Amino acid sequence: MKTFSYHRSTMPLPIQAFFIALLFSSIASAAIVEHVFNVEDVVVKPLCQEQMIPSVNRSLPGPTINVREGDTLVVHVITNSTYNITIHWHGVFQRNTPWMDGANMISQCPIQPGYNFTYRFDITGQEGTLLWHAHVVNLRATLHGAIIIRPRSGRPYPFPKPYKEVPIIFAQWWNVDLAVLQLRPAPIADAFLINGLAGDTYSCSKNRMYNLKVVQGKTYLLRIINAALNTHLFFKIANHNVTVVAIDAAYTTPYVTDVMILTPGQTVDALLTADQPIGLYYMTISAYISAHPIVPVPTDRTINGLIVYEGATLNSSPAVPTMPGGMNQISTAHRFSSNITSLVGGPHWTPVPLHVDEKMFITMGLGLDPCPLGTKCIGPLGQRYAGSLNNRTFGIPQTLSLQEAYFYNISGIYTDDFPNQPPLKFDYANFEVTGDNEYKMLFPERKTSVKKLKFNSTVEVVVQNTGIITSESHPMHLHGFNFYVLGYGFGNYDPLNDERKLNLVNPQIRNTVGVPPGGWVVLRFIADNPGAWMFHCHMDAHLPYGIIMTFIVENGPTPETSLQPPPSNLPQCSRDPKIYESPTTNTDLSY
């Protein structure tokens, strides 16, 4: 992890002194782990030029949070940066704390420059590796870090105890200001980073490569995170296999592989045994390119870190892995993603619910947005790109967070009419315009629509990737829940034949899933967590496009199973006091 110098803070000195004291002590007790995140703009130089970025505590990646299952995490976020900020605790369930989810304009309005907000929530029912990151478009590029959840004291891992645990975080880097990334489509990244370093692929960073020193015969737990904004990444270590033991903080049946694929937002815990001759071995990441060339593709350069065996000759040539390429990228990604299963009977494992209360079929992909008059747009047919879920493009609320609008019964922010199926049945994976109906499917309706779910209902969602603009893998992330991935496939989902092949015994459990290009996944989850929860593509370039929808889980029968009032210091977008007078205000903000 690389650290940098502070710029002058604008926070009042007495308040800053209190938080800085916490910053360097990171208070931890039996049940409470406390951190300070000081968000501040700093100058860094991963490649060949200096660049101003927002950072947390002067580091890239940001600080690692270490907790045990059952702990309470308290994070004080101080914004001395020039950007509006929220922090999302990616994969954390947020049981009874949906206001702490950190989803910009869904669970909260952003923390504005010069302000601060404290996130406080329990971490229960999950162990493994997750990540925290900014949830304002593109800021995740530099505002991200690891969350490591270990078992409660005295409880072992369900695998042999490793000699050492090592966080490995992948990221993307641009030699441009982050504001430029809001262009449509987003510019292609200049590099990828491993733990903040670009390695020897680039001449100006060849002496700044992440090194992992290992002892022959020892086993290491690699906690791998893909924090890249827009790119799925293959990861491989020359001449070594690894054993996957968890994904997205859910334990798996041990799975031996020499290559893995991580979509943006996914994590993998894998055991690496240093069982090769003493020497140097590259650990390498490369981009998984699944999109048709109509969409800008990431750099095809590989990025290296280095496994250094104790006693190795440092000037020797490292062993080099052969990375997936060409047409075998899709098959390699599918083989890894679809072969992983959950650890039946392991910690926090629960069986798949067999009764389904709500079935949804959601088409997902890109569409078009009419080009504004007098503007030149570079998308197909001279239009702009837009996201599409059941032919809806999600509009992010602008005046109030969606969850506040729901809690206070404020109209004009969203509608509760997200459809259970697309408006037209068609050849989803092989789309062609053959008439007016298909042409209309090119232009999804822009609407802030949600799907309401009854408390404790079991929901099954078939996500069908479409070829309307291009066929590519999309990482779909659900806030507030894990889901069972019952099946993956290519082509159009066939309920008659494919449903019989679903895994109802030991399916993998995730919070983020890569939907195969021109294919589908079947997900199932129990809606037992009241609040407003995003379901969206985790490629940041697709957030402004609107590949988003939101589930609202209604209240259960008791106060403990109901959405509680927001904290009094929740960041606000509006200063209109009548909005916050009563949960039954029914104020109309549609103007």
C-alpha positions in Angstrom: 0.0 0.0 0.0 1.4 3.4 -1.0 1.0 6.5 1.2 1.2 10.1 0.4 1.4 13.5 2.1 -1.5 15.4 3.5 -2.8 18.7 2.0 -3.8 21.3 4.5 -7.1 20.4 6.2 -10.1 22.7 6.3 -11.8 21.0 9.3 -11.8 23.0 12.6 -8.7 22.1 14.6 -10.4 20.8 17.8 -12.7 18.5 15.8 -9.8 17.4 13.6 -7.5 16.7 16.6 -10.2 14.3 18.0 -10.5 12.4 14.8 -6.8 12.3 14.0 -6.2 10.7 17.4 -8.6 8.0 16.4 -6.9 7.7 13.0 -3.6 6.6 14.4 -5.0 4.3 17.1 -7.9 2.6 15.3 -9.6 1.8 18.5 -10.7 -1.8 18.8 -12.5 -3.5 21.7 -14.2 -6.9 22.2 -17.2 -5.8 20.2 -16.4 -2.4 18.6 -13.9 -1.6 15.8 -13.5 2.1 15.1 -11.8 3.9 12.3 -11.5 7.4 10.9 -11.6 7.9 7.1 -10.1 11.3 6.2 -11.1 11.9 2.6 -8.6 14.3 1.1 -7.2 15.2 -2.3 -3.5 14.2 -2.8 -1.0 14.0 -5.6 0.1 10.6 -6.7 2.2 9.1 -9.5 1.5 5.4 -10.2 2.6 5.9 -13.9 4.5 8.6 -15.7 2.7 11.7 -14.5 1.5 13.2 -11.3 -2.3 13.1 -10.7 -4.6 14.6 -8.1 -6.9 12.1 -6.6 -9.3 11.8 -3.7 -7.9 9.3 -1.1 -8.7 7.9 2.3 -5.9 8.5 4.9 -3.4 9.3 2.1 -3.2 5.8 0.8 -4.0 3.9 -2.4 -5.7 1.4 -1.8 -7.3 2.8 1.3 -7.0 1.3 4.8 -7.9 -2.4 5.5 -10.6 -2.9 8.0 -10.1 -6.0 10.2 -13.1 -7.2 12.2 -14.5 -10.5 13.6 -18.0 -11.8 12.8 -20.3 -10.2 15.4 -18.4 -7.0 15.8 -19.8 -3.5 15.5 -17.9 -1.3 13.0 -17.8 2.4 13.5 -16.3 4.6 10.7 -16.1 8.4 11.0 -15.9 9.8 7.4 -14.4 13.3 7.2 -14.7 14.9 3.8 -11.9 17.4 3.2 -11.9 16.5 -0.5 -13.6 18.5 -3.3 -16.1 15.7 -4.0 -19.4 14.7 -2.6 -18.9 11.3 -0.9 -20.7 8.2 0.3 -19.0 5.0 1.4 -20.7 1.7 0.6 -19.8 -1.4 2.6 -20.0 -3.8 -0.3 -21.6 -7.1 0.7 -22.3 -6.2 4.3 -25.9 -7.2 5.1 -26.7 -4.1 7.1 -29.3 -6.0 9.1 -31.5 -3.3 10.8 -29.2 -0.6 9.6 -30.2 0.2 6.0 -29.4 3.9 6.5 -25.7 2.8 6.7 -25.5 1.2 3.3 -23.9 4.2 1.7 -25.7 4.0 -1.6 -25.7 7.6 -3.0 -29.3 8.9 -3.3 -30.7 5.6 -2.5 -30.0 5.1 1.2 -28.6 8.6 1.8 -27.7 12.0 0.3 -23.9 12.4 -0.1 -21.6 13.8 2.5 -20.6 17.2 1.1 -17.1 18.7 1.3 -16.3 20.0 4.7 -18.8 17.8 6.5 -18.6 14.4 8.2 -20.8 11.5 8.9 -20.4 8.4 11.1 -21.3 4.9 9.8 -22.2 2.4 12.5 -23.4 -1.1 11.9 -23.0 -4.7 13.0 -21.3 -7.4 10.9 -23.1 -10.6 11.5 -23.7 -13.9 9.6 -20.8 -13.7 7.2 -17.0 -14.3 7.2 -14.4 -13.7 4.6 -13.3 -10.8 2.4 -15.5 -7.9 1.3 -14.6 -4.3 0.2 -15.6 -0.8 1.0 -15.7 1.9 -1.7 -17.1 5.2 -2.6 -20.6 5.0 -4.2 -20.5 8.2 -6.1 -19.8 7.6 -9.8 -16.1 7.0 -10.6 -14.8 7.8 -7.1 -14.4 4.1 -6.4 -11.3 4.3 -8.7 -9.3 5.6 -5.8 -11.6 5.3 -2.8 -11.6 1.6 -1.9 -10.1 -0.9 0.5 -10.5 -4.3 2.0 -12.9 -5.5 4.7 -11.6 -8.7 6.3 -14.1 -10.6 8.5 -12.6 -13.3 10.6 -14.5 -15.9 12.7 -15.4 -15.0 16.3 -12.6 -15.6 18.8 -12.0 -19.3 19.4 -13.8 -20.4 16.2 -11.6 -21.8 13.4 -11.7 -21.4 9.7 -13.3 -24.4 7.9 -9.9 -25.0 6.2 -6.3 -25.4 7.5 -5.0 -22.3 9.2 -2.8 -20.4 6.8 0.7 -19.2 7.7 -0.2 -15.7 6.6 -3.1 -13.7 5.2 -2.5 -11.3 2.3 -5.0 -8.8 0.9 -4.5 -8.3 -2.9 -6.6 -5.5 -4.4 -6.9 -4.9 -8.2 -7.8 -1.4 -9.5 -7.9 0.6 -12.7 -5.9 3.8 -13.4 -6.4 6.7 -15.7 -3.9 9.5 -16.4 -6.8 12.0 -16.4 -8.9 13.8 -13.8 -11.7 11.7 -12.4 -14.2 14.1 -13.7 -13.3 13.1 -17.2 -14.5 9.6 -16.5 -18.1 10.8 -16.5 -17.9 11.1 -20.3 -20.0 8.6 -22.3 -18.6 6.1 -23.0 -15.9 6.2 -20.3 -12.4 6.5 -21.6 -10.2 3.4 -21.6 -8.0 3.0 -18.6 -4.3 3.6 -19.0 -3.3 0.8 -16.6 -4.4 -1.7 -13.9 -2.9 -1.7 -10.4 -2.1 -4.5 -7.9 -2.2 -3.0 -4.4 -1.7 0.4 -5.9 1.3 -0.4 -8.1 1.4 -0.8 -11.9 4.5 -3.0 -12.0 7.1 -3.6 -14.7 4.8 -3.5 -17.7 5.4 0.3 -17.9 8.9 1.8 -18.0 8.1 4.5 -15.5 6.8 2.1 -12.9 9.1 -0.9 -13.5 10.8 -0.4 -10.1 7.4 -0.2 -8.3 5.9 -3.6 -8.4 4.0 -5.4 -5.7 6.1 -8.2 -4.2 4.8 -11.0 -2.0 7.6 -12.8 -0.1 6.9 -16.4 0.6 8.6 -19.3 2.5 8.8 -22.6 0.6 6.3 -25.1 2.0 4.1 -22.5 3.7 0.4 -21.8 2.8 -0.9 -18.3 2.4 -4.5 -17.1 2.3 -4.9 -14.6 -0.5 -7.8 -12.2 0.0 -8.4 -11.0 -3.5 -10.6 -8.1 -4.4 -11.4 -6.6 -7.8 -12.0 -2.9 -7.1 -11.6 -2.0 -10.8 -14.3 0.4 -12.1 -15.3 -1.3 -15.3 -13.2 -4.4 -16.1 -13.5 -8.1 -15.2 -9.9 -9.4 -14.5 -8.3 -12.8 -14.8 -5.7 -13.6 -12.1 -3.0 -16.3 -12.4 0.2 -17.2 -10.7 2.9 -18.8 -12.8 3.3 -22.5 -12.1 1.0 -22.5 -9.1 -2.5 -23.7 -8.4 -4.6 -22.1 -5.7 -7.6 -23.5 -3.7 -10.6 -21.3 -3.6 -12.3 -21.5 -0.1 -14.6 -18.5 -0.2 -16.2 -16.0 -2.6 -18.0 -12.7 -1.6 -17.5 -13.7 2.1 -19.3 -17.0 1.8 -17.4 -20.3 2.2 -17.1 -22.7 -0.7 -16.4 -26.3 -1.3 -12.6 -26.2 -1.9 -12.0 -25.7 -5.6 -8.5 -26.1 -7.1 -7.7 -23.9 -10.1 -4.8 -22.3 -11.9 -6.8 -19.2 -13.0 -9.7 -17.2 -11.7 -11.9 -14.5 -12.9 -13.2 -11.6 -10.8 -15.8 -9.1 -12.0 -15.8 -5.6 -10.5 -17.0 -6.0 -6.9 -16.2 -9.7 -6.5 -13.8 -11.2 -4.0 -12.1 -14.5 -3.8 -10.3 -16.1 -0.8 -7.8 -18.7 -2.1 -5.1 -20.7 -0.4 -1.7 -20.6 -2.1 0.9 -23.1 -1.1 4.5 -22.2 -2.0 5.3 -25.7 -3.3 7.5 -24.8 -6.3 11.3 -24.6 -6.6 12.8 -21.5 -5.0 12.6 -18.7 -7.5 10.6 -15.7 -8.8 7.0 -16.1 -10.2 4.8 -13.5 -11.7 1.3 -13.1 -10.4 -0.5 -11.5 -13.3 -3.9 -9.8 -14.1 -5.3 -9.3 -17.5 -8.6 -8.0 -18.8 -11.5 -10.2 -19.7 -12.9 -8.7 -22.9 -16.4 -10.0 -23.6 -18.0 -7.0 -25.4 -18.5 -6.5 -29.1 -16.0 -4.0 -30.5 -18.7 -1.3 -30.7 -18.0 -0.7 -27.0 -14.5 0.6 -26.0 -12.4 -2.2 -24.6 -9.8 -2.0 -21.9 -6.1 -2.2 -22.4 -4.8 -5.7 -23.3 -1.6 -5.2 -21.3 -1.0 -7.6 -18.5 0.0 -6.2 -15.1 2.4 -8.1 -12.9 3.1 -8.6 -9.2 5.9 -10.9 -8.0 6.0 -14.0 -5.8 9.4 -14.0 -4.3 10.5 -17.2 -2.6 12.8 -16.8 0.4 16.4 -17.5 -0.8 15.6 -16.7 -4.5 18.1 -14.9 -6.7 16.6 -11.5 -7.2 18.2 -10.8 -10.6 16.8 -14.0 -12.1 14.0 -14.0 -14.7 10.5 -14.7 -13.2 8.4 -17.5 -14.5 5.5 -16.1 -16.6 1.9 -17.4 -16.6 0.0 -17.9 -19.9 -3.1 -15.8 -19.6 -6.5 -16.6 -21.3 -6.9 -15.0 -24.6 -9.1 -14.8 -27.7 -12.2 -17.0 -27.8 -11.2 -19.0 -24.8 -11.7 -16.1 -22.4 -15.4 -16.6 -22.3 -15.1 -20.4 -21.7 -12.4 -19.9 -19.1 -14.5 -17.3 -17.2 -17.6 -19.5 -17.4 -15.7 -22.6 -16.2 -14.4 -20.9 -13.1 -17.7 -19.0 -12.3 -20.0 -22.0 -12.8 -18.0 -24.7 -11.1 -17.9 -23.2 -7.6 -20.3 -24.5 -5.0 -21.1 -23.5 -1.4 -19.8 -25.3 1.6 -22.8 -27.3 2.8 -23.0 -27.3 6.6 -20.2 -24.6 6.9 -20.4 -21.5 9.0 -23.4 -19.4 8.2 -24.6 -21.7 5.4 -28.4 -22.1 5.0 -30.2 -24.3 2.5 -31.9 -23.0 -0.6 -35.5 -22.1 0.0 -37.6 -24.3 -2.2 -40.9 -22.4 -2.2 -40.8 -19.2 -4.3 -43.2 -16.3 -3.6 -42.1 -13.9 -6.3 -40.7 -14.7 -9.8 -39.1 -12.1 -12.0 -37.6 -12.3 -15.4 -35.3 -9.3 -16.0 -33.7 -8.5 -19.4 -30.5 -6.6 -18.9 -28.1 -4.8 -21.2 -27.5 -1.6 -23.1 -30.0 0.5 -25.1 -30.0 4.0 -26.5 -31.0 7.4 -25.2 -32.1 10.1 -27.7 -29.3 12.5 -28.4 -30.2 16.1 -27.2 -30.8 18.6 -29.9 -27.7 20.4 -31.1 -25.5 17.7 -29.6 -23.3 15.2 -31.4 -23.5 11.8 -29.9 -21.1 8.9 -30.7 -23.4 6.0 -29.9 -25.1 3.8 -32.5 -27.6 5.6 -34.8 -26.1 8.9 -33.6 -27.6 8.4 -30.1 -26.3 8.0 -26.6 -25.9 4.8 -24.7 -28.5 3.9 -22.0 -28.9 1.1 -19.6 -31.9 -1.2 -19.7 -33.5 -3.5 -17.2 -36.8 -4.7 -18.6 -36.7 -1.8 -20.9 -36.4 0.7 -18.0 -33.5 3.1 -17.5 -33.2 4.1 -13.8 -33.1 7.8 -13.0 -31.1 8.5 -9.8 -33.2 10.7 -7.5 -31.9 14.3 -7.4 -33.7 16.0 -4.5 -34.0 13.4 -1.8 -32.7 9.8 -1.2 -35.1 7.1 -2.3 -35.2 5.5 1.1 -36.1 8.7 2.8 -38.9 9.2 0.3 -40.2 5.8 1.1 -39.9 6.2 4.9 -41.5 9.7 5.0 -44.1 8.8 2.3 -42.9 11.5 0.0 -44.3 11.3 -3.5 -42.6 12.4 -6.7 -39.3 10.7 -6.1 -40.0 7.2 -7.4 -42.8 4.9 -8.7 -43.4 1.3 -7.5 -44.2 -0.1 -10.9 -41.0 -1.9 -11.9 -42.3 -4.8 -14.1 -41.7 -8.5 -13.4 -40.9 -9.1 -17.1 -40.0 -7.1 -20.2 -42.7 -5.5 -22.3 -41.9 -7.7 -25.3 -40.8 -11.3 -25.7 -38.0 -11.6 -28.3 -34.9 -13.4 -29.2 -33.0 -11.8 -26.3 -29.5 -13.1 -27.0 -29.7 -12.5 -30.8 -31.6 -9.2 -31.1 -32.6 -7.9 -34.4 -34.8 -5.0 -35.4 -37.6 -6.4 -37.5 -40.4 -3.9 -36.8 -41.6 -1.1 -34.7 -41.8 -3.1 -31.5 -38.2 -4.2 -31.7 -37.1 -0.6 -32.6 -38.9 0.6 -29.4 -36.8 -1.8 -27.4 -33.7 0.1 -28.4 -35.0 3.1 -26.4 -35.7 2.1 -22.8 -38.0 4.4 -20.7 -36.2 6.5 -18.2 -37.9 6.2 -14.8 -37.1 5.8 -11.1 -39.1 2.7 -10.6 -38.8 0.2 -7.8 -40.1 -3.3 -7.0 -41.8 -3.7 -3.7 -41.4 -7.1 -1.9 -43.3 -8.5 1.0 -41.2 -9.1 4.1 -39.7 -12.6 4.3 -40.8 -13.5 0.8 -38.6 -15.7 -1.4 -37.7 -14.0 -4.6 -36.4 -15.7 -7.8 -34.8 -13.6 -10.5 -33.8 -14.8 -13.9 -31.4 -12.2 -15.3 -31.2 -12.5 -19.1 -28.4 -10.7 -20.9 -29.5 -9.2 -24.2 -27.7 -8.4 -27.5 -29.7 -5.3 -28.1 -26.5 -3.1 -28.5 -23.7 -5.5 -27.6 -23.3 -8.7 -25.8 -21.0 -8.5 -22.8 -20.7 -9.8 -19.3 -22.4 -7.6 -16.7 -21.6 -7.9 -12.9 -24.9 -7.5 -11.1 -24.7 -6.6 -7.5 -27.5 -6.7 -4.9 -27.2 -4.5 -1.8 -28.4 -5.8 1.6 -28.4 -9.6 0.7 -26.6 -12.6 -0.5 -28.3 -14.6 -3.2 -28.0 -18.2 -4.3 -26.8 -18.6 -7.9 -28.8 -21.5 -9.0 -27.5 -21.7 -12.5 -25.6 -20.1 -15.4 -26.1 -20.5 -19.1 -25.8 -19.1 -22.6 -28.5 -18.2 -25.1 -32.1 -17.6 -24.0 -33.2 -19.0 -20.7 -35.6 -21.9 -21.3 -37.8 -22.5 -18.2 -38.8 -25.9 -19.4 -35.3 -27.3 -19.9 -33.1 -25.0 -17.9 -35.1 -25.1 -14.7 -34.5 -28.8 -14.3 -30.8 -28.2 -14.3 -30.8 -25.7 -11.5 -28.6 -26.5 -8.4 -30.9 -26.5 -5.4 -28.4 -28.5 -3.2 -25.2 -26.5 -2.9 -25.3 -23.5 -5.2 -22.7 -20.8 -4.7 -23.7 -17.8 -2.6 -22.7 -14.3 -3.8 -23.6 -10.7 -3.7 -22.2 -9.9 -7.2 -22.6 -12.2 -10.2 -21.2 -12.0 -13.7 -24.1 -12.6 -16.2 -22.5 -14.4 -19.1 -22.4 -12.5 -22.5 -25.5 -13.5 -24.4 -26.5 -15.7 -21.4 -28.4 -15.8 -18.1 -28.2 -16.5 -14.4 -30.9 -17.6 -12.0 -30.8 -16.0 -8.5 -32.8 -16.6 -5.4 -32.9 -14.7 -2.1 -35.1 -14.2 1.0 -36.3 -10.6 1.3 -36.0 -10.4 5.1 -34.2 -7.1 5.4 -36.6 -4.1 5.3 -35.4 -1.0 3.4 -34.4 0.2 -0.1 -31.8 -1.9 -1.8 -30.1 -1.3 -5.2 -29.7 -4.1 -7.8 -27.3 -2.8 -10.4 -24.4 -3.4 -12.8 -21.2 -2.9 -10.9 -19.3 -1.4 -13.8 -19.3 2.2 -12.9 -19.5 3.3 -16.5 -23.0 1.7 -16.5 -24.3 3.6 -13.4 -25.0 6.8 -15.3 -26.4 4.7 -18.1 -29.0 3.5 -15.6 -28.5 -0.3 -15.4 -30.1 -0.1 -12.0 -33.3 -1.0 -10.2 -34.2 -0.9 -6.6 -36.1 -3.4 -4.4 -38.1 -2.0 -1.4 -38.6 -4.7 1.2 -41.7 -3.8 3.2 -41.9 -4.0 7.0 -42.3 -7.2 8.9 -44.7 -7.7 11.8 -42.5 -6.3 14.6 -40.4 -3.2 15.3 -37.3 -5.4 15.0 -38.4 -6.3 11.5 -39.3 -2.8 10.4 -37.4 0.1 8.9 -36.4 2.4 11.7 -36.1 6.2 11.5 -32.9 7.5 10.0 -30.2 8.8 12.3 -30.6 12.5 13.2 -27.3 13.4 11.4 -28.0 11.6 8.1 -26.7 13.9 5.3 -29.5 15.8 3.8 -30.1 17.1 0.3 -33.0 19.3 1.2 -33.2 21.8 4.1 -37.0 21.9 3.8 -38.2 21.1 7.4 -41.6 19.9 6.3 -40.1 16.9 4.6 -38.8 15.5 7.9 -41.8 16.3 10.1 -43.5 13.0 10.0 -43.4 9.6 8.3 -46.9 10.4 7.0 -46.1 13.9 5.6 -46.9 12.8 2.0 -45.1 15.8 0.6 -44.9 15.9 -3.2 -41.4 16.6 -4.6 -42.3 15.8 -8.3 -41.8 19.4 -9.5 
